[in-house]
Protein backbone atom coordinates (compact mmCIF):
# COMPACT_ATOMS: atom_id res chain seq x y z
CA UNK A 1 0.00 0.00 0.00
CA UNK A 2 1.13 3.50 -0.75
CA UNK A 3 1.92 5.53 2.33
CA UNK A 4 3.66 8.54 3.76
CA UNK A 5 5.43 8.42 7.11
CA UNK A 6 6.21 11.32 9.38
CA UNK A 7 8.04 9.55 12.20
CA UNK A 8 7.86 12.39 14.71
CA UNK A 9 4.59 13.47 16.25
CA UNK A 10 6.25 16.60 17.58
CA UNK A 11 9.46 18.52 16.98
CA UNK A 12 10.68 21.08 19.50
CA UNK A 13 13.16 23.74 18.44
CA UNK A 14 14.54 26.89 20.00
CA UNK A 15 14.01 30.09 18.06
CA UNK A 16 16.96 30.81 15.80
CA UNK A 17 18.02 27.19 15.57
CA UNK A 18 17.70 25.11 12.41
CA UNK A 19 14.73 22.80 12.13
CA UNK A 20 14.06 19.57 10.29
CA UNK A 21 10.72 17.81 9.93
CA UNK A 22 11.13 14.33 8.52
CA UNK A 23 9.12 12.58 5.84
CA UNK A 24 9.58 9.28 4.06
CA UNK A 25 7.28 7.71 1.53
CA UNK A 26 6.44 4.35 0.08
CA UNK A 27 5.03 5.02 -3.37
CA UNK A 28 5.95 3.31 -6.59
CA UNK A 29 7.60 5.23 -9.37
CA UNK A 30 8.66 8.81 -8.96
CA UNK A 31 5.86 10.59 -7.16
CA UNK A 32 5.40 14.30 -6.77
CA UNK A 33 6.13 15.47 -3.22
CA UNK A 34 4.54 18.29 -1.25
CA UNK A 35 4.68 20.03 2.10
CA UNK A 36 1.79 21.85 3.71
CA UNK A 37 1.39 23.81 6.93
CA UNK A 38 -1.73 24.12 9.05
CA UNK A 39 -2.06 26.86 11.62
CA UNK A 40 -4.63 26.44 14.42
CA UNK A 41 -8.21 26.60 13.19
CA UNK A 42 -7.08 27.15 9.61
CA UNK A 43 -6.99 25.18 6.40
CA UNK A 44 -3.83 23.82 4.84
CA UNK A 45 -1.39 26.15 3.16
CA UNK A 46 0.97 24.98 0.44
CA UNK A 47 4.68 25.42 1.24
CA UNK A 48 6.61 23.75 -1.55
CA UNK A 49 6.77 20.82 -3.93
CA UNK A 50 9.26 18.61 -5.69
CA UNK A 51 8.54 17.65 -9.25
CA UNK A 52 11.93 16.97 -10.83
CA UNK A 53 15.42 18.40 -11.06
CA UNK A 54 17.39 19.92 -8.20
CA UNK A 55 17.00 17.88 -5.04
CA UNK A 56 16.79 21.01 -2.88
CA UNK A 57 13.51 22.82 -3.27
CA UNK A 58 12.84 26.26 -1.84
CA UNK A 59 9.40 27.35 -0.76
CA UNK A 60 7.40 29.86 1.21
CA UNK A 61 8.39 31.48 4.51
CA UNK A 62 12.05 30.48 4.15
CA UNK A 63 11.36 26.76 4.15
CA UNK A 64 13.15 24.31 1.92
CA UNK A 65 13.03 20.56 1.45
CA UNK A 66 15.58 18.02 0.37
CA UNK A 67 14.59 15.13 -1.83
CA UNK A 68 16.58 11.93 -1.49
CA UNK A 69 15.56 9.28 -3.96
CA UNK A 70 17.62 6.45 -2.51
CA UNK A 71 16.15 7.00 0.93
CA UNK A 72 12.70 7.92 -0.42
CA UNK A 73 12.72 10.92 1.86
CA UNK A 74 11.61 14.53 1.55
CA UNK A 75 12.61 16.30 4.76
CA UNK A 76 11.47 19.85 5.42
CA UNK A 77 14.10 22.27 6.69
CA UNK A 78 14.60 25.84 7.74
CA UNK A 79 17.96 27.37 8.70
CA UNK A 80 16.59 29.57 11.48
CA UNK A 81 13.25 28.82 13.15
CA UNK A 82 10.77 31.49 14.21
CA UNK A 83 8.18 31.25 16.96
CA UNK A 84 5.58 31.96 14.28
CA UNK A 85 6.60 28.74 12.51
CA UNK A 86 4.86 26.78 15.26
CA UNK A 87 2.14 24.81 13.48
CA UNK A 88 1.21 21.40 12.14
CA UNK A 89 3.17 20.27 9.08
CA UNK A 90 2.00 17.68 6.59
CA UNK A 91 4.01 15.84 4.00
CA UNK A 92 2.05 14.55 1.00
CA UNK A 93 2.69 12.65 -2.20
CA UNK A 94 0.90 12.24 -5.50
CA UNK A 95 1.75 9.20 -7.61
CA UNK A 96 2.56 10.06 -11.20
CA UNK A 97 -0.45 9.54 -13.38
CA UNK A 98 -2.83 10.17 -10.49
CA UNK A 99 -5.83 12.41 -11.06
CA UNK A 100 -5.05 14.82 -8.31
CA UNK A 101 -5.51 13.27 -4.90
CA UNK A 102 -2.69 13.59 -2.40
CA UNK A 103 -1.71 10.95 0.13
CA UNK A 104 -0.95 12.69 3.40
CA UNK A 105 1.29 11.81 6.30
CA UNK A 106 -0.17 12.05 9.79
CA UNK A 107 1.43 15.39 10.46
CA UNK A 108 4.17 16.70 12.73
CA UNK A 109 3.56 19.41 15.27
CA UNK A 110 6.38 21.91 15.29
CA UNK A 111 6.88 23.93 18.45
CA UNK A 112 9.38 26.77 18.38
CA UNK A 113 10.20 28.27 21.77
CA UNK A 114 11.64 31.76 22.30
CA UNK B 1 -3.67 29.95 -6.99
CA UNK B 2 -7.31 29.48 -6.11
CA UNK B 3 -9.33 31.09 -3.34
CA UNK B 4 -11.77 28.71 -1.71
CA UNK B 5 -14.56 29.72 0.62
CA UNK B 6 -16.31 27.22 2.83
CA UNK B 7 -19.48 27.61 4.87
CA UNK B 8 -20.12 27.07 7.68
CA UNK B 9 -16.73 27.52 9.29
CA UNK B 10 -17.96 25.63 12.32
CA UNK B 11 -21.14 24.19 13.70
CA UNK B 12 -22.44 22.17 16.59
CA UNK B 13 -24.95 19.57 15.52
CA UNK B 14 -27.26 17.12 17.19
CA UNK B 15 -26.99 13.41 16.68
CA UNK B 16 -29.18 12.15 13.84
CA UNK B 17 -29.31 15.42 11.95
CA UNK B 18 -27.67 16.29 8.64
CA UNK B 19 -25.56 19.27 7.67
CA UNK B 20 -24.56 20.59 4.27
CA UNK B 21 -21.20 22.23 3.74
CA UNK B 22 -20.74 24.61 0.86
CA UNK B 23 -17.57 25.19 -1.10
CA UNK B 24 -17.13 28.09 -3.51
CA UNK B 25 -14.05 28.55 -5.70
CA UNK B 26 -13.05 31.80 -7.37
CA UNK B 27 -12.23 30.08 -10.67
CA UNK B 28 -13.56 27.22 -12.75
CA UNK B 29 -12.06 23.85 -11.86
CA UNK B 30 -12.69 20.39 -13.16
CA UNK B 31 -12.16 18.42 -9.99
CA UNK B 32 -12.93 19.27 -6.42
CA UNK B 33 -11.89 17.10 -3.51
CA UNK B 34 -13.50 16.65 -0.12
CA UNK B 35 -11.29 15.61 2.78
CA UNK B 36 -11.98 14.75 6.38
CA UNK B 37 -9.58 15.52 9.19
CA UNK B 38 -10.57 13.77 12.39
CA UNK B 39 -9.23 15.17 15.67
CA UNK B 40 -5.48 14.67 15.86
CA UNK B 41 -5.44 12.80 12.59
CA UNK B 42 -4.26 13.34 9.07
CA UNK B 43 -6.40 14.12 6.06
CA UNK B 44 -8.46 11.38 4.46
CA UNK B 45 -10.02 11.79 1.05
CA UNK B 46 -13.78 11.29 1.11
CA UNK B 47 -14.57 11.77 -2.56
CA UNK B 48 -13.70 13.52 -5.79
CA UNK B 49 -16.44 15.67 -7.26
CA UNK B 50 -16.51 16.24 -11.02
CA UNK B 51 -18.99 18.57 -12.61
CA UNK B 52 -21.64 16.75 -14.57
CA UNK B 53 -21.02 13.31 -13.16
CA UNK B 54 -21.42 11.36 -9.97
CA UNK B 55 -18.80 11.84 -7.32
CA UNK B 56 -16.20 9.14 -6.89
CA UNK B 57 -16.01 7.88 -3.31
CA UNK B 58 -13.02 6.40 -1.57
CA UNK B 59 -13.12 3.13 0.27
CA UNK B 60 -15.03 3.47 3.50
CA UNK B 61 -17.18 6.38 2.34
CA UNK B 62 -20.62 5.98 0.75
CA UNK B 63 -22.96 8.29 -1.06
CA UNK B 64 -25.82 7.75 1.36
CA UNK B 65 -23.73 9.07 4.23
CA UNK B 66 -21.86 11.80 2.32
CA UNK B 67 -23.93 12.93 -0.66
CA UNK B 68 -22.12 15.45 -2.85
CA UNK B 69 -23.44 17.90 -5.38
CA UNK B 70 -21.43 19.63 -8.10
CA UNK B 71 -23.85 21.83 -10.03
CA UNK B 72 -21.18 23.89 -11.81
CA UNK B 73 -17.44 24.39 -12.15
CA UNK B 74 -17.09 26.71 -9.16
CA UNK B 75 -19.32 25.19 -6.50
CA UNK B 76 -19.84 21.97 -4.58
CA UNK B 77 -21.62 20.80 -1.47
CA UNK B 78 -20.95 17.93 0.90
CA UNK B 79 -23.71 16.72 3.18
CA UNK B 80 -22.94 14.74 6.31
CA UNK B 81 -26.06 12.70 6.90
CA UNK B 82 -27.51 11.18 10.05
CA UNK B 83 -24.60 12.43 12.08
CA UNK B 84 -23.07 10.69 15.06
CA UNK B 85 -20.32 11.89 17.40
CA UNK B 86 -17.84 9.93 15.26
CA UNK B 87 -18.50 12.42 12.46
CA UNK B 88 -17.01 15.23 14.51
CA UNK B 89 -14.21 16.40 12.24
CA UNK B 90 -12.91 19.16 10.09
CA UNK B 91 -14.17 18.83 6.54
CA UNK B 92 -11.99 20.42 3.89
CA UNK B 93 -12.71 21.30 0.31
CA UNK B 94 -9.80 21.47 -2.11
CA UNK B 95 -8.99 21.99 -5.78
CA UNK B 96 -5.93 21.18 -7.80
CA UNK B 97 -3.67 23.66 -9.49
CA UNK B 98 -2.79 23.39 -13.14
CA UNK B 99 -1.66 20.06 -14.49
CA UNK B 100 -0.67 16.77 -12.93
CA UNK B 101 1.99 18.48 -10.85
CA UNK B 102 -0.31 21.14 -9.45
CA UNK B 103 -0.59 21.52 -5.73
CA UNK B 104 -3.90 21.32 -3.93
CA UNK B 105 -5.46 24.48 -2.58
CA UNK B 106 -7.64 24.16 0.49
CA UNK B 107 -10.50 26.01 2.01
CA UNK B 108 -10.38 27.03 5.65
CA UNK B 109 -12.36 23.97 6.60
CA UNK B 110 -15.66 23.35 8.34
CA UNK B 111 -15.31 22.18 11.92
CA UNK B 112 -18.27 20.03 12.93
CA UNK B 113 -18.98 18.91 16.46
CA UNK B 114 -21.73 16.33 16.89
CA UNK B 115 -23.29 15.99 20.31
HADDOCK unambig.tbl for C-alpha pairs under 7 A between the chains (distance, minus, plus):
assign (segid A and resid 32 and name CA) (segid B and resid 101 and name CA) 6.76 0.50 0.50
assign (segid A and resid 42 and name CA) (segid B and resid 108 and name CA) 5.15 0.50 0.50
assign (segid A and resid 42 and name CA) (segid B and resid 109 and name CA) 6.86 0.50 0.50
assign (segid A and resid 43 and name CA) (segid B and resid 106 and name CA) 6.03 0.50 0.50
assign (segid A and resid 43 and name CA) (segid B and resid 107 and name CA) 5.68 0.50 0.50
assign (segid A and resid 43 and name CA) (segid B and resid 108 and name CA) 3.93 0.50 0.50
assign (segid A and resid 43 and name CA) (segid B and resid 109 and name CA) 5.50 0.50 0.50
assign (segid A and resid 44 and name CA) (segid B and resid 106 and name CA) 5.80 0.50 0.50
assign (segid A and resid 51 and name CA) (segid B and resid 101 and name CA) 6.79 0.50 0.50
assign (segid A and resid 100 and name CA) (segid B and resid 96 and name CA) 6.43 0.50 0.50
assign (segid A and resid 100 and name CA) (segid B and resid 100 and name CA) 6.66 0.50 0.50
assign (segid A and resid 104 and name CA) (segid B and resid 42 and name CA) 6.60 0.50 0.50
assign (segid A and resid 104 and name CA) (segid B and resid 43 and name CA) 6.23 0.50 0.50
assign (segid A and resid 105 and name CA) (segid B and resid 42 and name CA) 6.39 0.50 0.50
assign (segid A and resid 106 and name CA) (segid B and resid 41 and name CA) 6.02 0.50 0.50
assign (segid A and resid 106 and name CA) (segid B and resid 42 and name CA) 4.36 0.50 0.50
assign (segid A and resid 107 and name CA) (segid B and resid 42 and name CA) 6.21 0.50 0.50
